[in-house]
């Protein structure tokens, strides 16, 4: 991965965590929660995280991510 790609991801990740949108793409949700895209898609497929499908696009509500985190708090 190039340095510029890493910098863009770092900037995006810090921006998402600082001021998260109400509805997020899969990639934005990954940055918000701090997990890989593969893991997030696995959680979606298992039904652990609720989502909205608009055509081929998947949107995840911030409230659903927060609820998932609360349910899995140890």
PyMOL commands that set and color helices and strands:
alter all, ss='L'
color gray80, all
select helices_A, chain A and resi 3-18+26-33+37-46+62-71
alter helices_A, ss='H'
color red, helices_A
select strands_A, chain A and resi 23-24+52-54+57-61
alter strands_A, ss='S'
color yellow, strands_A
deselect
rebuild
show_as cartoon
